[in-house]
Amino acid sequence: KMTFRYPDVKRDNTLIDNYHGIAVADPYRWLETPDSEETIDFITKQNAITSPFINSCQYKASINRQLTKLWNYPKVSPPYRHGDKFYQFKNSGLQNQSVMYVFDELNGEGRVFLDPNTFSEDGTVALTHTSFTLDGKTVAYGVSESGSDWIEIRFRSTVTGVDYPDILRKVKYSFLSWAHDHSSCFYAAYLDQEGRTDGSETDSSTNQKLYYHRLGTLQSEDIVVVEFEDPEIRSQTVVSDCGGYLVLTPVKGCKNNLLYVCNLKDTAITGKLPVTRIVTEFKSDFEYIANNGSKFIFMTNHGAPNYHIIEIDFENHSEENWRVIVPEHPKDVLDWAKPINTNFIVTCYIRDVKDTLSLYAMNDGSKFMEFKLDVGSISGFSGKREHTLMFFGFTSFLTPTVIYIVDFTKFPIKAVKWYETVLPDFDPSKFESHQVFYNSLDGTRIPMFIVNKKGLKLDGNSPCLLYGYGGFNVTVGPTFSASRIIFMDKFDGIFAVANIRGGGEYGEKWHNAGRFENKQNVFDDFNRAACYLIEKKYTSSNKLTIQGGSNGGLLVAACINQSPELYGCALCLVGVLDMLRYHKFTIGYAWKSDYGCSDDPEQFQYLHAYSPLHNVRKPIENAQYPATLLLTADHDDRVVPLHSYKFIAELQYKIGRLYDQKNPLLIRIDTKSGHGVGKPTCKVIEEQTEMLCFMQKSLNLTYTN
Ligand SMILES: O=C(NCC(=O)N1CCC[C@H]1C(=O)O)OCc1ccccc1
């Protein structure tokens, strides 16, 4: 295999930090300055060795053509009703951004309402949020550039299709909620943040404030209605369905929130809002579902790690008066719950990583029915409390989205197929998927989905792509992916998803088992998934690729540090890789709720023990690191690219020059691109193509077109 001449990268051995008496070097600290000459030079030199390697894949053009062809199928959202019209997001197949259509009748001819593809030539400006007034006459929409989390909010009349002059800037990590006067709204922003706010900056965004905006006025006239002493608290606000209350669920990290409420009925908004504090400690999650007057219904894990539905009467809100409506299920996890058809609650429960959809009576929590679904995930929902129609999307490994409609005016109540995605060149009957359970290091049973072409020979010779995430209460359910189909179809590959701890698959206990000092469980679970696939002869180490993004990038990087010889290839996307400094940039401080923080002596100990940047070590004799590709982008302000810059520099320095290291250690740095949200189709296809090429080249995979 080709050995690499990696770029000479400055290593500043004078930079030593002191963490609670322990000296820790940080030789690539200078890479934390995104727009310095030397960082820009670093980026250029790294891309200059990565591109030729990827382009040397002889099948690149064919892979790109096959992937583009398979990708080119119509993608649609469920229809959403606002006022007397329906709206639907559609992508004809290869459009860079989905287009928002409006329909006067549900099955009538739609027309373009808002086409984000007109916002830029290269498709890098995305529509990331929409929020309609109750009467449906105005929509607020959020626009993001180059994949940044920063959004600009604009307003469009659904009557004329023309924008209002209002623009709200410096909005991030926000939810826009309309008052029921259809002309004023609440949103959160960082108006005091200095310097660049285009997503290429790394500054920490703190002191988010809640503002009140009246349509037709300037943002400079907006009123600060709520702010917090603690700079790390974000607002998270919703106006109740009845319009009478503002429900605030302030959040500090990515877990647990407070619960405040403000009575809007007889409140003239001229300044800070008088809020009633219902929950004043960060101990549980609360999510608003509905209310009947002062009786509010929430989904919460308060006293229920698998979540349940409770009622709190705001007129009598002390905890002993809280009432359970839908009790916690002993095994299944309540993922979300919404009001529908006035007196029903529709729920999505996760049962062994498969979604189920049910209806409960709002008044007494009795279960009314469960919809019959295949193995898969609910991938979208549309319907409001006062509606008698609801829609939901369903998807699985071998099923691109199917949309179902439920009409509550017809009996018996059932889900009817309303739209089915048809792929011209894809025959799902050629493939199969199944779920296995394997033992992790400590004996915990871990679920894993395995998907492959039928007729697979279990001789250990199949290439395998193993995916994981493992954090933040996120459940990785079955979803459809064109690039994974290409991998299975054209490379005879096996695709596997390990539902490792830290996720939400089995509720709060599963999440807690992968947090703080338990984080090593996550890496062990993933390592054991790889061992299972090898022991059962699905694959072998030199045919095995592990892939993960963001927190999943941390997973991949920690695993190649801990067991480099177990994997043949590693794809680490937008990874969190410097665990001692992650909290200093953009929204990183919010992740302390999963990781802890190096400012704390005990938490420093376990963070330092697995932090990818700080644990790159020479493998055992004759062993080497897998072929490793880090991927990041210059406008990723969720996980700033400096993580990947520093880690690849450390890998190339410590490992890249070892005699036994024949596998490449590379990084792909994209421009006008971010963490993933809003990425244009052309960039997504290019990135997926290049990852498949990296795997093919690194593992010398057979490709049959
Ligand atoms: O930071 C997160 N979420 C956690 C997150 O994005 N993480 C957590 C670790 C790295 C990265 C990831 O895994 O995607 O969300 C911030 C946010 C965005 C939009 C609206 C409200 C709040």
The ligand as an SDF file (V2000), in Angstrom:
LIG
                    3D

 22 23  0  0  0  0  0  0  0  0999 V2000
  -25.9250   21.0390   20.7530 O   0  0  0  0  0  0  0  0  0  0  0  0
  -26.9820   20.5420   20.4400 C   0  0  0  0  0  0  0  0  0  0  0  0
  -27.2350   19.2180   20.4520 N   0  0  0  0  0  0  0  0  0  0  0  0
  -26.1900   18.2690   20.7610 C   0  0  0  0  0  0  0  0  0  0  0  0
  -25.2750   18.1030   19.5520 C   0  0  0  0  0  0  0  0  0  0  0  0
  -25.5320   18.6440   18.4800 O   0  0  0  0  0  0  0  0  0  0  0  0
  -24.1840   17.3510   19.7110 N   0  0  0  0  0  0  0  0  0  0  0  0
  -23.7870   16.6740   20.9430 C   0  0  0  0  0  0  0  0  0  0  0  0
  -22.3490   16.2370   20.6940 C   0  0  0  0  0  0  0  0  0  0  0  0
  -21.9630   16.7410   19.3410 C   0  0  0  0  0  0  0  0  0  0  0  0
  -23.2250   17.1150   18.6290 C   0  0  0  0  0  0  0  0  0  0  0  0
  -23.7620   15.9460   17.7770 C   0  0  0  0  0  0  0  0  0  0  0  0
  -23.6380   14.8130   18.2000 O   0  0  0  0  0  0  0  0  0  0  0  0
  -24.4080   16.2470   16.7350 O   0  0  0  0  0  0  0  0  0  0  0  0
  -28.0650   21.2500   20.0190 O   0  0  0  0  0  0  0  0  0  0  0  0
  -27.9880   22.6870   20.1390 C   0  0  0  0  0  0  0  0  0  0  0  0
  -29.3130   23.1450   19.6180 C   0  0  0  0  0  0  0  0  0  0  0  0
  -29.5140   23.1680   18.2300 C   0  0  0  0  0  0  0  0  0  0  0  0
  -30.7420   23.5810   17.7400 C   0  0  0  0  0  0  0  0  0  0  0  0
  -31.7710   23.9450   18.6240 C   0  0  0  0  0  0  0  0  0  0  0  0
  -31.5630   23.8800   20.0070 C   0  0  0  0  0  0  0  0  0  0  0  0
  -30.3330   23.4690   20.5190 C   0  0  0  0  0  0  0  0  0  0  0  0
  1  2  2  0
  2  3  1  0
  2 15  1  0
  3  4  1  0
  4  5  1  0
  5  6  2  0
  5  7  1  0
  7  8  1  0
  7 11  1  0
  8  9  1  0
  9 10  1  0
 10 11  1  0
 11 12  1  0
 12 13  2  0
 12 14  1  0
 15 16  1  0
 16 17  1  0
 17 18  1  0
 17 22  2  0
 18 19  2  0
 19 20  1  0
 20 21  2  0
 21 22  1  0
M  END
$$$$
